[in-house]
Amino acid sequence: MTDFTLPTPASQSALNPSAHHPVIVIGAGLAGLTAALLLAERGLQPLLLEAAPRCGGRFAGLSPVTLTQNNQTWSFVAEHGIHGLWGQYHNLRSLLQRHDIIPDLVPARREEWLHSSNGRIQRSEAGSSVRRSPIPAPLHYLALLVRPQFLAMLTWHDLIGLPRVAGSLYLALAYDPLCEPAPLDGRTLDELFDRWPPRLRAFVSALMRSGLAAHPQDVPLGGFLAFMRFYTLLRRDAWEFDYLPADPGTCLITPMLARIAQHGGTIHTTTAATALEQTTDGWRVAWRSVNPADPGDLTASAGTVAAQHLVVALDAPAARTLFCDSTDTAPAAADLAWPQGLSTGIVRLWFRVAPAHTAESGICSGDFTIDNFFWLHRFQPATTAWHQATGGSLIEAHIYGPQELLDLPDATLLARAITDIYRAYPELRGHLLQSNFQRNAATHTRFSIGANSRYLGVDTPWPGISCCGDWLRYPHPALFLERACTTGMAAANRVLADLGREPFPIQPPRPPEAPAAAIERGLRWVRQRAQRRP
């Protein structure tokens, strides 16, 4: 029997309403845990409040799924979606290494592009070709054009339209939406795709959906350009990806909680912050206990707790609710622009046999319902042990929308996903063992934040309050887990600076490869000259 033990949330005794803490961190996702860990390192003994029963936010593990096969019961820990570390996650990797939290990462090897149209499915390897290209960035995608399978997926319109596609993508070299003002507000990725040839549009759209978890009509153009810059366009090794060997709760969250507690921090789960009140020496946080069986039930015990500084590390919808519902923060919060939360769907399918194709993951385009997929038995050691014992396979597939698709019943989405997998892997027909469909709450956001001051940043309109999270405005070209970690560091540094303690250095991403840097300088010079003309 293989046992996957869920991490137990850290908790302490009841909150002391008379205590005045140096800092309270609200929200125990990766950003909040980063801030709390750094503050604890500097001896501030932060109080960490988390509304959920498990810490980790979208990085937390979920309830396990069990499977009985050959008189053995196997348990598989679920999560919100496949997580790993990309090549540019320097601050997160450094933080984990400093605290000796170093899981045995599994390097990504092969990723496919699957396209379905008129009942026909085509496929080509598309991941390692890019990151192992002999051609330096930003021209490294040309390596795909020497792969016969990739060329076979293109039409003559695509080949003729290559210059238009390249010119559109190089817009990302002229603007850095995360670090400078850019005239992109209100523009979506659909506008960039206008007049693109069909298959290249499908390929880049699938790549973008897999990276930004949304469809082109829902993706701000600035967010797409930031994604391309950070993950692939400036460096080949930025596309390197390492899978976590187990669920993030086990690999990272539990060890981070242990380090926070070792440094004197206090963690309270099932404790939701409901209002903020400014005082003469800081802030008072009203809280209520949450019933784990019914997260909407806030009728249990309640109280207040005070601190000199607050670090708010909530997702965008929860942060908006907290700030807009608090009398002392509501006026400024009402004037801010808040990203919209997006829900996602996760499908997991267990089969008695393994597929013939060996790529461990891939992106999907055309008339697929699923947007990407991961064969977990190819890189998660515990699932690999089940595969070796039974010959079975486990796939996880993600559905990112559009919303009218996600509005369909669970059974319909699951049936469509199963059909997709059977079409892509016909050898699996008749071998389905078990299926599971999971909906993630609408806490993921469309990334649209640049230098626009209308968006909430790490620095806030309220003295003594800092924020962190992957959706916040902050002049650092990082996304997702690295942005959560980086903004967590920045929020902790604001508190440390105010209290006269040494801040932590924030690492910039590695510079662009030489050709990409030269083209970037040239395009920015042209853009700046054009902007100076009357």
N, C-alpha and C positions, 0 to 999 in steps of 0.2 A: 504493500500500500504506500502510495506517495502522499505525503501530508504537506499542504501549503498552509502555514500558520499566518493568519492575518496579524499585522502589527497592533499591539494594544495601545490605545491613546494614553499619553501621559496626563496625569491630573494630580491635583493637590487638594488640600483641605478647603473648606468654604472660604469665599472671598471675605476679606476684612474691610468693612466700609470705612474704618477710621484710619487705615494705612494710606500713606501718600507716597506713591511710587515715583522713582525718577522718570520712568518711561513705561507706557502700556502699548503693546502691539496688538492691533485688532485684525484678526485674520491670520490663519496658520497655513496658507498655501506656501509655495516655494519662496515667494518674495518676502512674506512675513517671517518665515523661518530663517531666511538669510539675515534679515535685519535683527531679529532677536538673537541669533547666534553671535553676530558681530558685537552687539551691545553687551551681551553676556561676557564675551571675551575681554571687553574693556572694564569688566567689573560692575556694570550697572544693574545687574539682576532684574531684567525686564519681566513684566507680567504679560503673558500671551493669552488672548481670549479667542476661542474658536467656537463657532456656532454648531458645527457638525460634530458627530461622535468620533470621527477620525480626522487627524491633521493631514495636510497635504493639498487641500483644494482639488484642482483638476489633476493633481499628481498623486492623489491618494488611491489606495487599493479599495476594491469593492467586495461585496460578499462573494464567496467562492461558488463555483458550479461543480457539482459532483457527477461522476460518471461511473457506472458499474459495468465492468467488462471482464469476462473470463473469471468470474467469481472474485474479482478484485475491485475495490472502490478507489477511484482516483479523484483528487480534488484540484481544481484549477482556479487560481485567484484571478478575478477580472480586474480591469482598470478602466479609466475613461477613454483610453486609446493608446496605441503603441507610443512609447516614449524612448528616447535615446539621446545621445550627445552628438551634436554636429561638430565639424572641424573648428568652427569659430567660437565655440562655447568656452572661451579662455577663463573668464572670471568664475564660472560655475565649476569648471575642472579644478582651478586653483583652490577654491574654497573647500572642495571635497578632499583634495589631497592634503591640505593643511590640517584637516581634522581626521586624517587617516580613514576617510570614507571612500574607499577605492574598490568598487565592485569589479568583477572580472568581465569587462565589456566584451561584446562580440562584434567584430567589424562586419559591416554590411558588405556583401560580395556582389550580388547580382539583383538588378531590379528591371522588370519588364515594362514595356508600354503595350497595353492591349487595346485594340480599337475594334468596335463592333458596328457593322453597318449592313443593312439588308440581309441579316441572317449569317453574314460572313464575319469571322473573327481573324484578325491579323495580329501578330505579336513580334516584338523586337526587343532585344536587350538595350537598355537606354541609360543605365546608371553608371556602371564602371567605365563605359565608353567615354563618358564626359570627364569624370574625375581622374582617369588614367590617360587622358589624351596627351599625345606628344606635343600638341599645339598649345601654346600658352594662352591664358585668358586675355582678352575676352573672345578669342576666336576658337576656343576649345570645343565648342559645339559642332564645329566642322567635322570632328572625328566621327560623328554619327553618319555623315554622308558617305563614308567609305564602308559602311556595313550594308551588305546586300539586303538583309531583312528590313532595315530601316528605310532604305531607298524604295523597296517594294511597297511600302505603306504610303508613299507619297504619290500625288498625281502630277501631271504636267503643270497644272496651275500652281502647285506648291513649288516646283523647281523654278518656274518663271518668277514667282513671287518672293523668292528668298531675299533679294535686296530690300524689299519693303519690310519684311519681317526683321531683318538685321537692323535696319534704320530705326524701327520702332523700339526695339530692345535697347539700342544704344542711348535712347532717351534717359535710361537709368544711369548712364555715365555722365550726363549733363546736369542731373539733379540728385541731391541727397535729401530726400523728403524728411528724414528724421532729424537732420541737423541744420537745415537752412530753409528759409521761406521759399515756397515754390507755387506758381500759379496753377494749382491742381485741384483746389477745393471744388467739390461738386462733380468732378469728373470720375467716371468709372472705367473699369477695364474693358467694358464693351466698346468704348470709344477707341481705345488703342487697337482692338481687334477689327475695327471697321476696315473692310476691303482686304483683310488677310486671306490667303488661300486656305481651303477647308481643312486639310489634314494637319498642317502646321498650327493652325488655330486650335484644332482639337488637342494636339500634343501639348502645347503650352498651357492651354486651359486646364488639361488634366494635371499637369505639373503644378499649376497654381492652386487648383482645388485641393490637391494633396498637401500643399504647404500652408495654405491660408484657410482651409476648411470652409470655403464658400464658393459660390458660382460667380462668373464674370459680372453679371448684372448687379451683384451685391458687393463687389470688391472695389473700394476706392483706388483710383489709379496710383496715388501716392503710396498706398500700402503694397501694391504689386511691385512698384519700382524698388521700394525698400527691401522687399523679399528677394528680388533678383540680385540686388547689390550684395546683400549680406550672405546669401546662401550659395551663390553660384557664379555670378557674372564677373567678379573681380579676381577670384582665385579658384584654381582647380581644386585645391585641397579643402576649400570651404564646403565642398559637397561630400566630404568624407563623413560617414555616419557610423556610430557605434550603438548597437542595441544594448539595453540593460538586460542582464541575465535573468531577472525576475521582475515582479511588479515593483513600481517605484516606492511604494510604502515600505516594502521589505528592504530594498536596496539602499534607499536614501533617506526617506522621511524618518523612520524609526531611529537610525543612527544620529540624524540631526537633532531630534528631540532629546536623545540621551546626552549629546554634547551640551545642549542648552541647559538641561537640568544639572549637569556636572559643574557648570560655571555659575550656578545659583539662580538660573531663570525658573519661573513658575508657569506652568501650562494648565489652563482650564478649558476642557472641551465642553460641548453642549451648553455654551454660554454665549449668548448673542448680545452684542452691543446694540442698543435701541435708540439712544439719543446722546448728544454731546452738549455739555454746558460749560461755558468759559468761566473761570474763577480768577481771583486776584493773583494766584500763583500757578496757574496752569489750566487743566481741564478736568471735569468730572464726567465719567462715563456711566450712563444708566444701562443696566444689563438685566436680562431675564434668562432663566434656564430653559433649555429646549428639550422637549420630549423626543428621545431618539426614535421612538416608534412612529411619531407624527411630528415632523420638523415644523409644521405650521402651528403647533401648540406652544404658545409662549405664556401659558397661564400658571406655570409652576413658580418657584421661588424667584425673587427679584431683588435688586439692590443697586447701589452705586459704588464706584471706586474712583479715586482721584490720582492724577499724575501731573508732573511738570511738563512732560512731552508726550504726544501721541504719535504713533506710526500707524496709519490706516492702510491695511494691505488686503482690501476686499476686491472682489471682481467688480466690474463697472456697474451692473445693475444694483448690487448691494451697497456699493459706495454712494451711488446717487440717492438711494433711499435713506441711508443714514444721514447724509449731509442735508438733504432737502427736508427731512423730518425733524431736524434739530434747529431750534429757534435761533441760536447764535451763528449758525453756518448757512441757514437757508437763503438769505438774500444773495450772497455771493454764489452759492451753488445754483441758484435759478438762472444765473447769467452764463453758466458754463455749457459747453457742448458735451454731451455724454454719448459714447458709442453704444450701439444697440447690441444686446446679447443675442447669440445664435445658439440653437440647439443642434445636436448631431445624433446620429444613430449608429450603433455598433452591432454587427452580426458576428456570431461565432458558430462555426460548424465543425463537428467532429465526424471523421470518416473512418471506416475500417481499413482502408488502404491509403497509400500515399500517391500523389499525382506524379505523372511521368516527367513534367517540366521541373527544373531544379532551381529556378529563381525564387529567392525567399520572399520577395515582395514585388509590388508593381502598381502602376497607375492605370486607370481605365478611362476611355473616352468613347464617344459615339452613343449608342442606345443602351448602355449599361445603367443599371440603377446604382450599383456600388461605385465609389470613386477611387478607392485603392484597396489593397489587400496585403496581408502578411501571413506567411505560413509559419506559425509559432514553433512547430516541432523542429524547424531548421535552425533556430538560434536561441531558444529558451531552454536551458539545460534540463529543468524539471519536466517540461513537455517532451523534450527529446528522449528522456528516460522512458516515458509512456510509449512513445513511438517505437523505441527499440524493443520494448517488451511485448508490444501488440501488433506492430506494423501499421498502426493508425496514423492519421494526420489531423491537424487542427489549423483552421484558417480563421483569421479575424479580418473582417471587411468593414469599411467605414462608409456611411452615407451622409453627405454634407448638405443635401438639399437638391433643388430649391424648396422653399417652405411648403408649397402645395404638395410636393412629394412627401415631405416629413409629416404632413397632416394626415396621411393615409394611416389606416390601422396597423398595429404591430404585425399582425398575421400577414397582411398584404405585403409589407416591406420585407418581411422574412422570406415569404414565398418568392418574391422577385429576386432577392439576393441568391437564394438557392438555385433558381433558374439560371442566373448569371454564371455561377460557379460551374454548373453542369455544362453550360455552353462552352466555357473556357477550358474545362477539364472533363470531357465526356467519359473518361475512364472511371470517374467517381460515381456515375449514375448507379443507383441501387445500393450504395455503400454508406449512406448517411446513418450515423449512430445517434446523434443528438444535435439539437440546435438551440440557440439562445439569442434573443434580441434585447438590447439595452438602449434606453434613451438617456442621453446626457442633458442636464438642465441647461437653459439658455444663459450660460455664463461666459462662453467664449465670445470674443468681440471681433468685428471686422476691423482690421488694423488701418486706421486712417489718420493717426496722430503725427504731426510734424512739429514745426516751430510755431504753429498757431496758438496764441496765448488763450484762446477760448477753451482749449482743452485743459483738463486738470493735469498738473505736473507733480513731480516729486516735491518741489516747492509749492506751497498752497497759499490761498488768500488769507489764511488764518494763522496767526503767530502761535508757535508751539506745536503745529500739526504738520507732519510730513506724510507723503503717500508713496506707495510702491506697488508695482504690478506690471504685467506685460503689456497693458493697454495704455500706460501713462505717457504723457509728453516728457521727454528727457533727451538732451542732445548727445545721444550715444547710438551708433548704428548697429543695434542688436535687436533681435526679435525673440519672442516666446520664452523658453526657459532661460536663455542667457539674458534677455531683457528683464525678466522677473528677478533674477539674481543681481543684475547690475543696478536696477532701481532700488532693490533692497539694500544694497551696499550704500547707494547714494543717500537714501533716507536715514540709515544708521549714521552716516558721516555728518549729516546736518545736526543730528542730536549730539554727537560727540564733539563737534566744533563748538556748539553753544555751551557745552559743559566743560570746555577746555581740555578735551582728551584727544589723543592722537587718532586721526582718521585712517581708513584703510585705502590703499591705492587701488584705483579702478583701471584695469588694463584695457587699452584700445584694441580693436581687431587688428589682425596682421595687415600690413599695407597691401594694396593691389599689386599684382604682378606687373612687371615693367611695361609691357605693351598696353595693358589696361590703364595704368597710371598715365601714360603718354596720351592715349586717346581721351581720357577723362579731362586732362588739362586742356587739350585742344578744344574739346566741345564746350567746356566751361568758358574758355576765352571767347569763343564765337558767341555764346549766349550772352555774356556780359557786355561785349561790344554792341550787340544788337539791342540790349536793354538801354544802353546809354544814348542811342540815337534818338533825336527828337521825333 
